[in-house]
Amino acid sequence: MSGIGVITAVGRSAIAEVFHTLVVQPTSFCNLDCAYCYLPDRRSRRLMTVEVARACATSIEQQGSEHPVSVVWHGGEPTATPIGHFRNLLTAFEPLRRTGRVRHEIQTNATLIDQRWCDLFAAYRFEIGVSVDGPGTLNRNRVDRAGRPTVDRTMRGVQVLADAGLEYSVICVVTPETIDHADDLVEFFTGLPGCRSVGFNIEEQEGAARLPVSEGSAYRFWRQLVRRRVDGSRLRIRDLDRLADYLAAARAGQVEHTPYEPIPTVSCDGQVVLLSPELLGITDPEYGDFIAGNVVAEPISAMLARAGGLRYITEFVSALNDCADRCEFYDFCRGAQAGNRYFEHHTFTARETLYCRTTRQALVRATADHLTPHGGRA
């Protein structure tokens, strides 16, 4: 058994030593100033160097995985990178992409997208994700640096994508201000041109001083989405699809306890954090800067080989074991997220987070209560 740590209850590695998702930061800058944003360097205009991109490609090639790696271009706002420079960064990955060992993904606010970006996305076969929280005032937390609404600019961008024949998925952050608007959100995303699916992220506690979404509100939100699905809504919702896939696997006795993805995230200057992109740029008196190494100096596989010696990694493995031993939702949830444990509790050893309760547990309970004759939570 190879991997980082062990989940004793299932006799499997806790964290994989091979990565299939690589998050890369072409720029730390973002042109928006969202109320819930956690990024500490979003005003900095640093750009990833071609040297760092080449080192990332080398790390993918050296690990020799038989499965393709998703290179996720994240920010900041990745399209704030000058497009010529972005194309130069992509060149480093071309031999791998052309042989099927790499596929590109991008998460964008869409406000800067024009035909040039559409041509680039099509040429390199990008999977595109757009961040938007709904129509009109439901998108109120996504403002620019002058505090102005951005939804019209995002809508212009998604229309450009749709006119170019490019489909995209959506990430919608559901906040205390929008949690009671499930029907409005479903209607909006169902009619959004080019939208293939939507993932609803209940707002997480990641450093911004904001009130949390209550568990009861999250439960009602998920239950209404389940109701809409059962009543024939054609909107694909990532969260409901994941639960449906899990239930189908459970019925077939095919639930797999695969190791947790290490999710290496590479900054503009090559610094690498593991487990959670949200840890990039964070420093803590107890944990330091969370940096596992620099990709220019050594391959990511070398960092993963010694990652078991990092305090936050060992604590997370301990927490995963606690979840596996004590939580009834573990088979579905698989231990929630490292970043949520840290930002909510300032430790990685906490077993349960608000994220667990609003995003995983509330979803399962709402689905069970809707589909069983004796459901009926408040």
N, C-alpha and C positions, 0 to 999 in steps of 0.2 A: 504494500500500500504506500503510494507516494502522495505527498501533500503536506500541508502545514497544520499540525495538530490533528486530533482525532475526536469525532463525535462518538462517545463510548456507547450510547444507546443503540446506535445502528451499525457500529463497527466500520465507519467510513472516515476518510479524511475530512477535516473541517473546512479547509480552504485549499483550493487547487494551486498547484505549482506552475500550471500553464494557464495563460490568459487567453480569452476569446473576445474580450472587449478592451479596447485601449482608448481612453479618453485623452484627447489632445487639445491644447489651448493655443490657437493660432494668434490670439491677442487677448490681453487681460481687459481691454477697454469695452465698455458697453455704452451705447448711445441713449439708453433708457435709465431710469432711476426708480425702479419698482419698489413699492413700499415694503415688500417682504424679502427683498434681495439680501443674500448673505455674503456676496462676493466682496472681499475687503479691498481689492485693487481695481475696481471697475472704472476708475477715473484714469488709470495709467494707460498709456498708449504703447506699451511694449509689444513687440511682434516676435513670434517664434522665428528663429533662424533656420535656414536651410540645413545647417549642420545638425540641429536638433531633430528635424524631420528625418534626415538620413539615418540618424542613430535609432530613431523609433522603428524605421523600416528594417534596419539591421537586427534589432531585438526580435521583431516578428519572424524574420527569416531564420535566425539562429535557434529559436525554440522548436522549430520543425514540427509544429502541430499539424495533424491531418485535417483539422477543421479550420475554416476561414476565420480570420480575426476582423471584427467590426471596429473600424477606426472612426471614433465619434468626435467630430469637430464641434467643440463646445467653447463657451467663453467665460466671461465677456459675451459680446455679440460677434460671432465668427465672421459675419459679412461686413463688419467694420474693418476687417483686414483689406488692404488694397488688393483688388482682384488679381493683378499681375503677380504680386507676391504670393497670394494664396495658390495660384497655379504652380508657382515654383515649388511650394511645399508639397503639392500633390505629386510632382514629378518623381520625388524620392520613392513613392509607393507604387509607381506604375508597373515595374516588373512583377511585383506581387499581385497587383490587381488583375493584370492580364492573364495570370495563371490561376486565378480563382482563390488565392490565399488571403486576399484582403477585399473588403467591401467598405465603402465610405457611407457614413451617416452624418447629418448635420442638424443641429437644433438652433433655430433662428427665430427672432421676433418678427421677421419678414418686412420690417419697415424700410429696409435698404435694398430689397430685391428688385432687380430690373432684368431686362432681357439678357444682358451679359451673364448674370448669375444663372439664369435658367439654362443658357447654352452650356455653361460649365457643369451644372448639375447633370444635364443630359449626357454630356460627353463622358463623364466619369461615373455615370450610373449611381448617383447619390440616392440614398433613402433620406427623405426630407421630413423633419419634424418642425412644426410651427408652434410657438408659444403664444396663446391668446386665451383670455379668461371669460369670453362671452361678448355679447353685443352691448353697445352703449355704456351705461353706467356700471354694468357688471364687470367691465374691464377697467374700472376706476383706479385700481392699484398699479396699473401699468402706465406710468407717465414718463415724459421726457425730463431732461434736467431743468427745464423751466416750469415743471409742474403741469404741463399741458397734456390732454388726453392723446393717446396714440392709436386708438382702435381704428380710425379711418386710414391711417398709414399702413397698419397691418392688413386691413381689408384690401387696400390697393395692391399690396404685395402678394396676397394669396390669389387675387384675381389674375395677376401677371403669371403666377405659377399655373393656374388653371388654364389660362389662354394658351400657355406653352405646352399643354397636355401633360403636366407634371402633377401627379397625386402626392399627397402628404398626409402624415398623421398629425394630431394635435395633442399638446399637453395643456391642460386647463388647471390652473391652481384654484381650488375652491376655498374661499375665505369665509370668515364670519359674516361678511357682508353679502355673500352670494350663496351660502349653504342652503337657504330656503327657496332657491330658484331652480330646482332640478328640471322642471318642465320647460322653463325658458331656455335653459342650456341645451336640453335635448333638441328643442325646435331649432335653435340657432345652428348647432353643429350638423343637424340633419340636412339643413339647407345650404351649408357652406360649400361653395364650388370647389371641387377637387379634394375634399376632405375624405380620406379613406377610413379613419377611425379616430377615436378620442380617448385619451387617458385622463382620468380625473385624479389629480393630486390634492388630497386634503392638505391645507396649508400646514407646513411643518414648522416646528420651533427651531430655527437655525441661526439665531443670533440677532434677528430683528426684534425689537421690543413691541410685540403685538399680542393681542388677546388670542387665545387658542380657540379652535372650533370645539364645541362640546361633543361629548360622546353621543348624547341623545340626538343632537342635530345631524351628526354623521350617520347615525342609524336611520333616521327618517329620510335622509338624502339617498342612501343606498337602496332603501326599500322602494322608494319611488322609481328609481332607475330600473330595479328588477320588475316592478309592476309594468313600466313602459315596455320593457323587453318582452314580457309574457303577453302583453296586449298587441304585440306585433311591430314594435318600433324597428325600423331597419338600420338604425344607427349602430355601428360596431363600437362597443365600449371595451377598451383593453382590460379593465378590471373584472368585468363580468365574464369576458372570454377566458381569462386566466382561471377563474374559479370553475367555469364549466369544464375546461380542459382537465383541471385537477380532479373534479368529481368523476369524469369519464375514466381517467386513469385509475382512480381508487376503485371504481366498480369493476374494472378489468384486472385489478390486482397488480397494476403496473406503475405504481408510484415509485419514482427513482429518487434516491437520496444522494444526488450528485453533490460534490463539494461546492462550497460558496465561491463565487467568482472573486478573484483578488482585485479586479477593477483598477489596474494601474492608471493613474492620471498624471499626465506630463505637462508641466508649465511651459511658458514661453522659453525659459532659459534651461529647460531640461530636467528640472527637479521633479522627482516622482514621489507621490503619496499612494498608499494602498487603501483598499476597502471602500473609500467614499470620496468622490470628487470634491465634496464640500469641505474636506480637510485641507485642500490646497490653499496656501497663504495664511493659514491659522497658526498661531503660536500659543503655547500654554505652559505655565510654570511647571506643571507636573510632567507633561509629555513632550515638551520641546516643540519642534516644528513639523513633526510627523513625517519628515523626509526619509525615504528609504534609500535614496541614492540619486545620482544624476545619470541620465541615459547616455550622455556624451562620454562619460568616464567608464561606464560598464553596461552590459546588457541587462535588461529587466529580469531575465531568468536568474542572474546572479543575485539580484536583490531579493527575489522570491525565495531563493535557496537559503538565505539567512534571515528571512523575515520572522521566523519563529522566535528570534531573539529580541524583537521589538516589543516594548511594553504594551502598546495599544493592540498589537496583534494577539499576544498571549491572553490579554484580558478579554478580547472579543471571542476567542476560542472558548474560554471559560464560560462566557455568557451564553454562547450557542449551546453548550452542554447543559446549562441550567434550563434553557428553553426546551431542549429535547427531553429532559427528564421530567419537567413539571408543567409544561403548557399544552393544553388540549388542542391548540391551533397549530402546533409545530409542523405537522406534515404538510399543511398548506402554506404557512407563513415562512417556514424554514429559518426563523430567527431574526426577522426584520432587518433593519439597516444599522450599520456601525455609526454613521453620522448622527442619526436620531438619538442613539444612546448617549453619544458625547454631548450634543447640544442641549439635550433635555436634562441630563444628570451630571455632566462634566466627568463622566467615567464611562468606560466601555463594559463594565461588569454588570450594569443594571439589566435585569431580565426583561422587564416590560416597560414600554414607552407609550406616550399618548399616540404616537404614530401607529403602534400596534393596535390600540383600542379603536381608533377612528378609521383606519385604512384597511386593516385586516379583520379584526374581530367583528366590528360593526357590519362589515360587508357580509361575512359568513352568517351572522345572526339574522340580518335582514333578509337574506336569501332563504334561510331555513324557515323563518317565520312566515314568509310569503308563500312558500311552497308546501308547507305542512298544514293540516286542517286546524291544529290548535295553536297556531302562531298568534301574534298580537302584542308585540312590545310597543311601548309608548313612542 
